[in-house]
Amino acid sequence: MSERVTTKEQFFKLLLAAFPAQPEPARFFWREDRHDDDYEFRQDLLRLAGRQWTEIKIGDWTMVGRIGHTRELLEPATFLYYLPLLMLGAIDDPGYLDWALEAIVPLGRDRQPKSKWWMELLETISPDQIGILHDFLAFVRKNLLPVQETFVVTQEEVLTSEAEAFWDKLRASTTARTKR
C-alpha cells in the first residue's frame, strides 16, 4: 500500500502533479488509426476534444463507448491526458471502477501489450504517472473493493490484480533499465 495516498484529496493533488491539465494534447486521434471520420466511436470521442480533463466527468466518457474499444483511437499521449478523469470517476462512483481498471491494462487473457499503440503508450508514460497508477491501485484495494467471502472473487478484484501485476512488472523493468 502506498503511504502517499490515504484520502481522495491527497490522490487528487498527486494526480494533478503527474497529469497536469495544461497543456492539452496537440494531437487528438492516433495517427495510426485507420478508421474514417464517420466511424461511430470517433464521432463520440469528439465530445472530449478541446476540453481539459478536469472539466470532464465520467459520464461524458461513458457516452463515447467502452474504453477497450475507444482508447486506441486516441493518440497515446492524449489517452494519458484524459486517464485521470477515469481514475477520479471510479473513486467518486465505484460503479465505474471497471472502466478505470480496464483502461490501464491491455486487452486479452494474458494482459500483454502487443499493439503498436500500447508500445507507444509505454514509451510515453512517465515514471511519475506509473507511480500514480500504483497509488490508484493501492487506493482501490484499500477503499473500493467490496469485502467478500473467501471464495468469491469479483471482476473488480481480478482486474485490480491484473493491473497490479502489469504495472509492477513494468516498474521493475524500468527500474532495472535505469540502473544500468
C-alpha positions as CSV (number, residue, x, y, z in Angstrom):
1,M,0.0,0.0,0.0
2,S,1.3,3.4,-0.9
3,E,1.8,5.6,2.1
4,R,1.4,8.7,-0.2
5,V,-2.4,8.3,-0.6
6,T,-5.0,7.7,2.1
7,T,-7.7,10.2,1.0
8,K,-9.3,11.2,-2.2
9,E,-8.0,14.8,-1.7
10,Q,-4.4,13.5,-1.4
11,F,-4.8,11.4,-4.5
12,F,-6.2,14.4,-6.5
13,K,-3.2,16.6,-5.6
14,L,-0.7,13.9,-6.7
15,L,-2.8,13.3,-9.8
16,L,-2.6,17.0,-10.8
17,A,1.1,17.0,-10.4
18,A,1.6,13.9,-12.6
19,F,-1.2,14.7,-15.1
20,P,-1.4,18.5,-15.5
21,A,-4.5,19.9,-17.0
22,Q,-2.3,22.2,-19.2
23,P,-1.1,22.0,-21.9
24,E,-3.8,20.0,-23.7
25,P,-2.6,17.4,-26.2
26,A,-1.6,18.7,-29.6
27,R,-3.0,15.7,-31.5
28,F,-6.3,14.1,-30.5
29,F,-6.7,11.0,-32.7
30,W,-3.9,8.5,-33.1
31,R,-2.0,9.0,-36.3
32,E,-2.0,5.2,-36.9
33,D,-5.8,4.9,-36.7
34,R,-7.3,3.6,-39.9
35,H,-10.9,4.5,-39.3
36,D,-12.6,7.2,-41.3
37,D,-14.1,10.3,-39.7
38,D,-17.6,8.7,-39.9
39,Y,-16.6,5.9,-37.6
40,E,-19.1,5.9,-34.7
41,F,-16.6,5.9,-31.9
42,R,-14.5,8.7,-33.5
43,Q,-17.6,10.9,-33.6
44,D,-18.4,10.1,-30.0
45,L,-14.9,10.8,-28.8
46,L,-15.1,14.3,-30.1
47,R,-17.2,15.1,-27.0
48,L,-13.8,15.1,-25.1
49,A,-11.7,17.0,-27.7
50,G,-10.6,20.5,-26.7
51,R,-11.7,20.1,-23.1
52,Q,-9.4,19.9,-20.1
53,W,-9.6,16.6,-18.3
54,T,-10.5,18.4,-15.1
55,E,-13.7,19.7,-16.8
56,I,-14.9,16.3,-17.9
57,K,-17.0,13.9,-15.8
58,I,-17.0,10.1,-16.0
59,G,-20.5,10.3,-17.6
60,D,-19.0,12.1,-20.6
61,W,-16.6,9.3,-21.1
62,T,-19.2,6.6,-20.8
63,M,-21.1,8.2,-23.6
64,V,-18.2,7.5,-26.0
65,G,-18.2,3.8,-25.7
66,R,-16.3,1.1,-23.7
67,I,-12.8,2.0,-23.0
68,G,-11.4,-1.1,-24.7
69,H,-12.9,0.0,-28.0
70,T,-12.2,3.7,-27.8
71,R,-8.8,4.2,-26.1
72,E,-6.7,3.1,-29.1
73,L,-8.4,5.6,-31.3
74,L,-6.7,8.3,-29.3
75,E,-3.1,9.3,-29.5
76,P,-1.4,7.5,-26.6
77,A,-0.4,10.9,-25.1
78,T,-4.0,12.1,-25.4
79,F,-5.2,8.9,-23.7
80,L,-2.8,9.6,-20.8
81,Y,-4.0,13.1,-20.6
82,Y,-7.6,12.0,-20.1
83,L,-6.8,9.0,-17.9
84,P,-7.1,10.9,-14.6
85,L,-10.8,11.5,-15.2
86,L,-11.4,7.7,-15.3
87,M,-9.5,7.2,-12.1
88,L,-11.3,10.0,-10.3
89,G,-14.6,8.9,-11.7
90,A,-14.1,5.5,-10.2
91,I,-13.2,6.9,-6.8
92,D,-16.3,9.2,-6.9
93,D,-18.5,6.4,-8.1
94,P,-17.2,2.8,-7.6
95,G,-19.8,1.7,-10.1
96,Y,-17.3,2.9,-12.8
97,L,-14.3,1.1,-11.3
98,D,-14.3,-1.5,-14.1
99,W,-13.9,1.4,-16.6
100,A,-10.8,2.7,-14.9
101,L,-9.3,-0.7,-14.4
102,E,-9.9,-1.8,-18.0
103,A,-8.3,1.4,-19.2
104,I,-5.0,0.6,-17.7
105,V,-4.4,-2.9,-18.8
106,P,-4.1,-4.4,-22.3
107,L,-7.0,-6.4,-23.7
108,G,-6.6,-10.2,-23.9
109,R,-6.4,-13.0,-21.5
110,D,-2.7,-12.6,-20.9
111,R,-2.8,-8.8,-20.5
112,Q,0.3,-8.3,-22.5
113,P,0.9,-5.2,-24.6
114,K,1.0,-6.4,-28.2
115,S,-0.2,-3.5,-30.3
116,K,1.8,-0.5,-31.6
117,W,-0.5,1.7,-29.6
118,W,0.5,0.0,-26.3
119,M,4.2,0.1,-27.2
120,E,3.9,3.9,-27.8
121,L,1.9,4.4,-24.6
122,L,4.6,2.6,-22.6
123,E,7.3,4.8,-24.2
124,T,5.2,7.9,-23.4
125,I,4.2,7.3,-19.8
126,S,6.4,8.9,-17.2
127,P,7.7,7.3,-14.1
128,D,5.6,9.7,-12.0
129,Q,2.5,8.7,-13.9
130,I,3.3,5.0,-13.3
131,G,3.7,5.9,-9.7
132,I,0.2,7.4,-9.7
133,L,-1.2,4.2,-11.3
134,H,0.3,2.3,-8.4
135,D,-1.2,4.8,-5.9
136,F,-4.6,4.4,-7.6
137,L,-4.5,0.6,-7.4
138,A,-3.4,0.8,-3.8
139,F,-6.3,3.1,-3.1
140,V,-8.7,0.8,-4.9
141,R,-7.5,-2.2,-3.0
142,K,-7.8,-0.5,0.4
143,N,-11.0,1.5,-0.2
144,L,-13.1,0.4,-3.1
145,L,-13.1,-3.3,-3.5
146,P,-16.0,-4.9,-1.7
147,V,-15.4,-7.1,1.2
148,Q,-16.4,-10.6,0.0
149,E,-16.5,-14.0,1.4
150,T,-13.3,-16.0,1.0
151,F,-14.3,-18.0,-2.1
152,V,-16.0,-15.1,-4.0
153,V,-13.8,-13.1,-6.4
154,T,-15.4,-10.1,-8.2
155,Q,-14.5,-8.8,-11.6
156,E,-13.0,-5.7,-10.0
157,E,-10.7,-7.8,-7.8
158,V,-9.5,-9.7,-10.8
159,L,-8.9,-6.6,-12.8
160,T,-7.1,-4.9,-9.9
161,S,-4.8,-7.9,-9.5
162,E,-4.1,-8.0,-13.2
163,A,-3.4,-4.2,-13.3
164,E,-1.1,-4.5,-10.3
165,A,0.8,-7.3,-11.9
166,F,1.1,-5.5,-15.2
167,W,2.3,-2.2,-13.7
168,D,4.6,-3.9,-11.1
169,K,6.3,-5.7,-13.9
170,L,6.7,-2.5,-16.0
171,R,8.0,-0.6,-13.0
172,A,10.6,-3.4,-12.3
173,S,11.8,-3.4,-15.9
174,T,12.0,0.4,-15.9
175,T,14.0,0.4,-12.7
176,A,16.3,-2.2,-14.0
177,R,17.0,-0.2,-17.2
178,T,17.7,3.0,-15.3
179,K,20.2,1.2,-13.0
180,R,22.3,0.0,-16.0
